[in-house]
Amino acid sequence: MSKKTLIPIGPYHPLQEEPELFKLYCDGEIVRDIKWETGYNHRGIEKLSESKTYDQVFFLVERICGICSTSHPFAFANAVEEIIGVEVTDRAKYIRSIIGELERIHSHLLWVGLAGHFLGYNTVFMWAWKYREPVLDLFEMITGNRNSYAMFRLGGVRRDIDESKIPEIQNILDGLKTKTDLLAGAVMDDPVIHARTKGVGILTKQDILDYAAVGPTARASGVAIDVRKDDPYAAYPLVNWKVITAEAGDVFAKAEVRLLEMYESVSIIEQCLKGLQKSEGQDIALKIKEIPEGMGMGRAEAPRGEVFHCVFSDGSNSPARHKIRAPSYVNIATFRKSCVGQTIADATISLAAVDPCYCCTERMAVAYDANSGKRLMNARELIELSVRKTSEIKNKLI
């Protein structure tokens, strides 16, 4: 048996809920095995929830993930409202869905930008960051915050969307569609990106089922799962939209799914804006006097996939037990399939393709030879290795 070189990617970053360590065991340039570890950092979110009132928990779970800071309140609200047995007004449903889809757009733009960086396309990186700004401006206009929006509460939302703002919101959405066309064209029509990402990091339908993967990771392999369709909530059953899928299951397919999902998100928001005009005068929140004993399960489709919250109530004003599962927890395990057999240069983009917590997976102190202890490369050099492969492919195609 040949000796393998160990390349560790991760895990230390104090601000993430799921720091990960990826151990790549390589034979030359080829990844022969991969192991991953989580749990380096425990903030005690679930335990903290038991000491907070239900209203305070919304602010707590917003901080589980900065990119998905509406997905967790969404799932938590769905769980507790199931215990209470109430259904929010259509107006509250439309507002909740608008915030959720704006979050999906800005998360996917962030992913596309970072993917461009890993491939050596920093123009795509800068474009994506520039196009996120109008989305964040919309968040600030609607909620007062560019992140951690503090919009959700039991029975509805905390703030209404004034009808006078709808034309301005629509104007920004129109501009966003044009910019998305430009970005999608740059990614989808570039032969180098095709050569660099097609056939890389493939996950088959069976792999998705075996690992119970969710979100764009599953849909890129032809598995049409989406909580918004499978377990409809908020305004999603009130508007027309479709689940975006691809069949190849490679890095390119994951990019394709996310880019096309942004168009669907814009369409959903536009329909919700029309719904707001029809629901003018409705309350944005029901008055919740007490939480009865019981158990509720809430699901929401975050940009990365299904978020799951299970809440147990003992009749007090705080959860008796609160269990949370984020989509990265199941998607990360798929690296065991997507990376083995790939080159080290491809491992970087294969790891990034499922959109894990980037602050975790980007950290690498040093790569070293497990036998001699000789230093091989650091995190920046690993990205440069990926960029160099992109350049080699580009030169061959010219």
MARKOLRO-88383 format. One line per field, with one value per residue (C-alpha): z, y, x; chain. Coordinates in Angstrom, 1 decimal. Layout:
w = c(Z / ...);
v = c(Y / ...);
u = c(X / ...);
kette = c(A / ...);
***
This chain:
w = c(0.0 / -1.0 / 1.5 / 1.3 / 1.9 / 4.3 / 3.4 / 6.1 / 5.2 / 8.3 / 10.9 / 13.2 / 13.1 / 16.3 / 14.7 / 12.9 / 14.3 / 12.3 / 11.9 / 9.8 / 9.3 / 6.0 / 5.8 / 2.2 / 1.8 / -1.5 / -3.7 / -5.7 / -7.1 / -6.7 / -3.6 / -2.5 / 0.7 / 2.7 / 6.3 / 7.9 / 11.5 / 13.0 / 16.5 / 17.1 / 18.4 / 20.4 / 21.2 / 23.0 / 20.9 / 21.7 / 25.4 / 25.3 / 23.7 / 26.9 / 28.9 / 26.4 / 25.9 / 22.6 / 21.3 / 22.2 / 20.5 / 17.1 / 17.7 / 18.9 / 16.0 / 13.5 / 14.6 / 13.9 / 10.4 / 9.0 / 5.4 / 6.5 / 9.2 / 8.1 / 7.4 / 11.0 / 12.3 / 9.5 / 10.7 / 14.3 / 13.7 / 11.7 / 14.6 / 17.4 / 15.3 / 14.8 / 18.6 / 18.9 / 15.9 / 14.2 / 10.7 / 9.9 / 7.6 / 3.9 / 4.2 / 6.8 / 4.6 / 1.6 / 3.7 / 5.2 / 1.7 / 0.3 / 3.0 / 2.4 / -1.3 / -1.1 / 1.3 / -1.3 / -4.0 / -2.0 / -0.7 / -4.2 / -5.5 / -2.6 / -3.6 / -7.3 / -6.4 / -4.2 / -6.8 / -9.3 / -6.8 / -6.4 / -10.2 / -10.7 / -12.2 / -9.8 / -12.3 / -11.5 / -7.8 / -8.1 / -10.2 / -7.8 / -4.8 / -6.7 / -7.6 / -4.0 / -2.9 / -4.3 / -2.6 / 0.7 / 0.1 / -0.3 / 3.1 / 4.6 / 3.1 / 4.2 / 7.6 / 8.6 / 8.5 / 5.9 / 7.9 / 10.8 / 9.7 / 12.9 / 10.9 / 12.3 / 15.4 / 16.4 / 14.4 / 11.7 / 11.2 / 13.1 / 10.3 / 7.3 / 3.8 / 2.9 / -0.5 / -1.5 / -1.4 / -3.9 / -7.1 / -5.8 / -4.8 / -8.3 / -9.9 / -8.1 / -9.0 / -12.7 / -12.5 / -10.7 / -13.5 / -16.0 / -13.9 / -13.4 / -17.1 / -17.5 / -14.6 / -15.9 / -19.4 / -18.1 / -16.2 / -18.5 / -21.8 / -20.9 / -22.4 / -19.8 / -17.0 / -18.7 / -19.1 / -15.5 / -13.8 / -15.9 / -14.8 / -11.5 / -8.1 / -9.4 / -7.0 / -8.5 / -7.6 / -5.5 / -3.7 / -2.8 / -1.4 / 0.4 / 2.2 / 2.5 / 0.8 / 0.5 / -1.4 / -4.6 / -3.9 / -4.3 / -7.1 / -9.2 / -9.3 / -10.5 / -7.1 / -7.1 / -3.3 / -1.9 / 1.3 / -0.3 / -2.6 / -0.5 / 2.7 / 1.6 / 4.0 / 4.0 / 0.6 / -1.5 / -2.2 / -3.2 / -6.0 / -9.2 / -9.4 / -10.2 / -8.6 / -10.6 / -11.2 / -13.3 / -14.0 / -14.2 / -10.4 / -11.0 / -10.0 / -13.2 / -12.4 / -8.9 / -10.4 / -13.0 / -10.4 / -8.2 / -11.1 / -12.4 / -8.9 / -8.6 / -11.5 / -9.7 / -6.5 / -8.3 / -9.8 / -6.4 / -4.9 / -7.7 / -7.2 / -3.4 / -4.0 / -6.0 / -3.1 / -0.7 / -2.8 / -2.6 / 1.1 / 2.1 / 5.5 / 6.9 / 10.2 / 9.9 / 13.2 / 15.3 / 19.0 / 20.7 / 24.4 / 25.4 / 24.1 / 25.1 / 25.9 / 22.9 / 20.2 / 16.9 / 13.9 / 11.6 / 8.2 / 5.8 / 2.6 / 3.2 / 0.3 / 1.2 / 1.7 / 4.4 / 7.9 / 10.6 / 14.1 / 16.6 / 19.7 / 22.8 / 25.0 / 28.6 / 28.7 / 30.0 / 28.0 / 27.0 / 25.0 / 27.2 / 24.4 / 21.1 / 18.5 / 15.3 / 12.2 / 9.4 / 5.8 / 6.0 / 8.5 / 5.9 / 2.8 / 4.1 / 4.3 / 0.5 / 0.1 / 0.8 / -2.7 / -4.7 / -3.9 / -4.0 / -7.3 / -8.0 / -8.2 / -5.3 / -7.5 / -8.1 / -4.5 / -3.6 / -5.9 / -5.1 / -1.4 / -2.1 / -4.6 / -1.8 / -0.2 / 3.3 / 5.9 / 3.9 / 6.9 / 8.2 / 5.0 / 3.7 / 6.8 / 6.4 / 8.5 / 6.3 / 4.2 / 5.1 / 4.3 / 6.9 / 6.8 / 6.6 / 8.2 / 5.2 / 4.6 / 1.2 / 0.8 / 2.7 / 2.0 / -0.5 / -2.4 / -2.6 / -4.3 / -6.6 / -7.6 / -8.6 / -10.5 / -12.3 / -13.5 / -14.9 / -16.8 / -18.2 / -19.5 / -21.0 / -22.8 / -24.3 / -25.6 / -27.2);
v = c(0.0 / 3.4 / 6.1 / 8.9 / 12.6 / 14.3 / 17.7 / 19.2 / 21.9 / 23.5 / 23.9 / 26.8 / 29.9 / 31.1 / 32.7 / 29.7 / 27.2 / 24.3 / 24.4 / 21.5 / 19.8 / 18.0 / 15.5 / 14.8 / 11.7 / 12.0 / 9.8 / 12.4 / 14.8 / 12.4 / 12.4 / 8.7 / 9.2 / 12.0 / 12.2 / 15.1 / 16.2 / 18.7 / 20.0 / 22.1 / 24.9 / 24.7 / 27.9 / 26.2 / 27.8 / 25.0 / 25.3 / 29.1 / 28.8 / 27.2 / 30.3 / 32.8 / 33.8 / 32.6 / 36.2 / 36.4 / 33.1 / 34.6 / 37.0 / 34.1 / 31.7 / 34.5 / 34.4 / 30.7 / 31.7 / 35.2 / 34.2 / 32.3 / 34.6 / 34.4 / 30.6 / 29.7 / 32.1 / 30.8 / 27.2 / 28.2 / 30.1 / 27.2 / 24.9 / 27.0 / 28.0 / 24.3 / 23.8 / 26.8 / 25.7 / 29.1 / 30.2 / 33.7 / 36.1 / 36.1 / 39.5 / 38.1 / 35.1 / 37.4 / 39.5 / 36.4 / 34.9 / 38.2 / 38.2 / 34.5 / 34.9 / 38.0 / 36.0 / 33.2 / 35.6 / 37.2 / 33.8 / 32.4 / 35.5 / 35.2 / 31.5 / 32.4 / 35.1 / 32.8 / 30.0 / 32.5 / 33.3 / 29.6 / 29.2 / 32.3 / 34.3 / 37.3 / 39.4 / 37.1 / 37.5 / 41.3 / 41.3 / 39.1 / 41.2 / 44.4 / 42.8 / 41.8 / 45.4 / 46.3 / 43.2 / 44.3 / 47.8 / 46.2 / 44.4 / 47.8 / 49.5 / 46.8 / 45.7 / 48.5 / 46.0 / 44.6 / 41.4 / 39.8 / 41.3 / 40.9 / 40.6 / 37.4 / 37.0 / 34.4 / 34.9 / 37.0 / 39.7 / 42.8 / 45.3 / 45.9 / 46.8 / 50.2 / 50.2 / 53.3 / 51.3 / 48.6 / 50.6 / 51.1 / 47.5 / 46.4 / 48.8 / 47.2 / 43.8 / 44.8 / 45.9 / 42.7 / 40.6 / 42.4 / 41.9 / 38.2 / 37.8 / 39.2 / 37.1 / 33.9 / 34.5 / 34.9 / 31.6 / 29.5 / 30.4 / 30.3 / 27.3 / 27.4 / 27.2 / 24.4 / 22.5 / 23.3 / 22.3 / 19.7 / 16.2 / 17.5 / 16.5 / 14.4 / 13.2 / 10.7 / 10.5 / 7.4 / 9.4 / 12.0 / 9.4 / 7.6 / 10.8 / 12.4 / 15.6 / 18.6 / 21.9 / 22.8 / 19.9 / 17.4 / 19.3 / 19.5 / 15.6 / 15.5 / 15.0 / 17.5 / 18.0 / 21.4 / 22.1 / 25.0 / 22.4 / 19.2 / 20.8 / 24.2 / 27.1 / 30.9 / 32.2 / 29.5 / 27.7 / 31.0 / 31.8 / 30.0 / 28.8 / 25.7 / 23.6 / 24.0 / 20.8 / 19.5 / 16.0 / 16.0 / 16.4 / 18.0 / 21.5 / 23.1 / 21.7 / 23.1 / 26.5 / 26.2 / 25.4 / 28.4 / 30.8 / 29.7 / 29.7 / 33.4 / 34.0 / 32.0 / 33.9 / 37.2 / 35.9 / 34.8 / 38.2 / 40.0 / 37.8 / 38.4 / 42.2 / 41.9 / 39.8 / 42.7 / 45.0 / 42.6 / 42.0 / 45.7 / 46.2 / 42.8 / 42.4 / 41.5 / 39.6 / 37.7 / 38.2 / 35.1 / 35.0 / 31.7 / 28.6 / 25.4 / 22.2 / 20.1 / 19.5 / 21.3 / 20.6 / 23.4 / 23.2 / 25.9 / 25.8 / 27.8 / 28.7 / 25.6 / 23.3 / 22.2 / 23.8 / 21.8 / 23.0 / 20.8 / 22.6 / 21.1 / 23.3 / 22.7 / 25.6 / 28.2 / 31.2 / 29.5 / 26.3 / 23.2 / 21.7 / 23.0 / 20.9 / 22.4 / 20.9 / 23.0 / 21.8 / 21.8 / 19.0 / 16.5 / 18.1 / 18.1 / 14.3 / 14.1 / 15.1 / 11.5 / 10.8 / 13.9 / 14.4 / 10.9 / 10.3 / 14.0 / 16.0 / 18.3 / 21.3 / 20.0 / 19.1 / 22.8 / 23.6 / 20.2 / 21.1 / 24.6 / 23.4 / 22.4 / 25.8 / 24.9 / 27.5 / 29.1 / 30.6 / 27.1 / 25.3 / 28.1 / 27.8 / 25.7 / 26.3 / 24.2 / 21.1 / 18.7 / 15.3 / 13.0 / 10.9 / 13.4 / 16.4 / 18.5 / 21.6 / 21.5 / 24.3 / 26.7 / 27.7 / 30.5 / 28.2 / 25.6 / 28.1 / 29.1 / 25.5 / 25.5 / 28.8 / 27.4 / 24.4 / 26.9 / 28.7 / 25.5 / 24.5 / 28.0 / 27.8 / 24.5 / 25.8 / 28.9);
u = c(0.0 / 1.5 / 1.9 / -0.6 / -0.1 / -2.5 / -3.9 / -6.1 / -8.6 / -10.1 / -11.4 / -10.9 / -13.1 / -14.8 / -17.9 / -19.4 / -21.9 / -20.4 / -16.6 / -15.4 / -12.1 / -11.6 / -8.7 / -7.8 / -5.6 / -3.8 / -1.7 / 0.3 / -2.4 / -5.3 / -7.6 / -7.9 / -9.9 / -11.5 / -12.6 / -14.5 / -15.1 / -17.5 / -18.2 / -15.1 / -17.2 / -20.4 / -22.3 / -25.1 / -27.9 / -30.4 / -29.7 / -29.8 / -33.2 / -34.6 / -33.7 / -35.3 / -38.9 / -40.4 / -40.1 / -36.5 / -35.7 / -36.3 / -33.4 / -31.3 / -31.8 / -31.2 / -27.6 / -27.1 / -26.1 / -25.5 / -26.4 / -29.5 / -30.7 / -34.4 / -34.5 / -34.1 / -36.8 / -39.0 / -38.6 / -38.9 / -42.1 / -43.6 / -42.8 / -44.3 / -47.4 / -48.0 / -48.1 / -50.5 / -52.6 / -52.8 / -52.4 / -51.0 / -52.8 / -52.1 / -50.4 / -48.0 / -47.3 / -46.5 / -44.1 / -42.4 / -41.9 / -40.5 / -37.8 / -37.1 / -36.6 / -34.5 / -32.3 / -32.1 / -31.0 / -28.2 / -27.0 / -26.8 / -25.0 / -22.5 / -21.9 / -21.4 / -18.9 / -16.9 / -17.0 / -15.6 / -12.8 / -11.9 / -11.7 / -9.6 / -12.5 / -12.3 / -14.3 / -17.3 / -16.5 / -16.6 / -19.7 / -21.6 / -20.6 / -21.7 / -25.1 / -25.7 / -25.7 / -29.2 / -30.6 / -29.1 / -30.5 / -33.9 / -33.5 / -32.5 / -35.5 / -38.0 / -36.6 / -34.1 / -31.2 / -28.9 / -28.5 / -30.3 / -33.6 / -35.6 / -38.9 / -40.4 / -42.6 / -45.2 / -48.4 / -46.8 / -44.2 / -43.0 / -43.2 / -45.4 / -44.3 / -45.9 / -47.6 / -45.6 / -42.4 / -43.7 / -42.8 / -39.2 / -38.9 / -40.1 / -37.6 / -34.7 / -36.0 / -36.1 / -32.5 / -31.6 / -33.0 / -30.8 / -27.7 / -28.6 / -28.8 / -25.3 / -23.9 / -25.6 / -24.3 / -20.8 / -21.0 / -23.2 / -21.6 / -17.9 / -16.2 / -13.4 / -15.9 / -17.6 / -14.4 / -13.4 / -16.6 / -18.4 / -17.7 / -16.1 / -17.5 / -20.3 / -23.1 / -25.5 / -29.2 / -28.4 / -25.6 / -28.2 / -30.5 / -27.8 / -26.6 / -30.0 / -28.6 / -30.9 / -31.3 / -29.5 / -27.0 / -29.8 / -31.7 / -28.5 / -28.5 / -32.1 / -33.8 / -36.6 / -37.0 / -37.9 / -39.7 / -41.6 / -43.3 / -43.2 / -44.5 / -45.9 / -45.8 / -46.1 / -47.1 / -45.5 / -48.8 / -50.4 / -48.0 / -46.8 / -43.2 / -41.3 / -38.6 / -35.3 / -33.4 / -30.4 / -29.3 / -25.5 / -24.8 / -21.4 / -20.1 / -21.5 / -25.0 / -25.0 / -24.1 / -26.8 / -29.5 / -28.6 / -28.5 / -31.9 / -33.3 / -32.6 / -35.1 / -37.7 / -37.1 / -37.6 / -40.9 / -42.1 / -41.3 / -43.1 / -46.2 / -46.0 / -45.9 / -49.2 / -50.5 / -49.7 / -51.8 / -54.7 / -54.3 / -54.2 / -55.8 / -55.1 / -53.3 / -49.6 / -49.6 / -52.1 / -52.2 / -50.7 / -51.6 / -50.1 / -48.3 / -50.0 / -48.1 / -47.1 / -44.5 / -44.2 / -42.0 / -41.1 / -39.3 / -38.1 / -36.2 / -33.0 / -30.7 / -28.6 / -31.6 / -34.0 / -33.8 / -35.5 / -36.6 / -38.4 / -39.8 / -41.3 / -43.5 / -44.4 / -46.9 / -44.4 / -43.2 / -39.9 / -39.3 / -38.7 / -36.6 / -35.4 / -33.7 / -32.2 / -30.7 / -29.1 / -28.7 / -24.9 / -25.0 / -26.2 / -24.7 / -21.1 / -21.1 / -21.4 / -17.8 / -16.9 / -18.4 / -17.7 / -14.0 / -12.6 / -10.9 / -10.6 / -7.4 / -6.4 / -7.2 / -10.7 / -11.3 / -11.4 / -14.4 / -16.0 / -16.0 / -17.3 / -20.0 / -22.5 / -22.2 / -21.0 / -20.1 / -17.2 / -15.5 / -15.0 / -13.9 / -11.7 / -9.4 / -6.3 / -3.1 / -0.8 / -0.7 / 2.1 / 3.5 / 2.2 / 5.4 / 8.2 / 6.4 / 7.6 / 5.5 / 3.7 / 1.2 / -1.1 / -4.7 / -3.8 / -1.5 / -4.3 / -6.6 / -3.7 / -3.4 / -7.1 / -6.6 / -3.6 / -5.6 / -8.3 / -5.5 / -4.2 / -7.6 / -8.1 / -4.8 / -5.7 / -9.1 / -7.6);
kette = c(A / A / A / A / A / A / A / A / A / A / A / A / A / A / A / A / A / A / A / A / A / A / A / A / A / A / A / A / A / A / A / A / A / A / A / A / A / A / A / A / A / A / A / A / A / A / A / A / A / A / A / A / A / A / A / A / A / A / A / A / A / A / A / A / A / A / A / A / A / A / A / A / A / A / A / A / A / A / A / A / A / A / A / A / A / A / A / A / A / A / A / A / A / A / A / A / A / A / A / A / A / A / A / A / A / A / A / A / A / A / A / A / A / A / A / A / A / A / A / A / A / A / A / A / A / A / A / A / A / A / A / A / A / A / A / A / A / A / A / A / A / A / A / A / A / A / A / A / A / A / A / A / A / A / A / A / A / A / A / A / A / A / A / A / A / A / A / A / A / A / A / A / A / A / A / A / A / A / A / A / A / A / A / A / A / A / A / A / A / A / A / A / A / A / A / A / A / A / A / A / A / A / A / A / A / A / A / A / A / A / A / A / A / A / A / A / A / A / A / A / A / A / A / A / A / A / A / A / A / A / A / A / A / A / A / A / A / A / A / A / A / A / A / A / A / A / A / A / A / A / A / A / A / A / A / A / A / A / A / A / A / A / A / A / A / A / A / A / A / A / A / A / A / A / A / A / A / A / A / A / A / A / A / A / A / A / A / A / A / A / A / A / A / A / A / A / A / A / A / A / A / A / A / A / A / A / A / A / A / A / A / A / A / A / A / A / A / A / A / A / A / A / A / A / A / A / A / A / A / A / A / A / A / A / A / A / A / A / A / A / A / A / A / A / A / A / A / A / A / A / A / A / A / A / A / A / A / A / A / A / A / A / A / A / A / A / A / A / A / A / A / A / A / A / A / A / A / A / A / A / A / A / A / A / A / A / A / A / A / A / A / A / A / A / A / A / A / A);
***
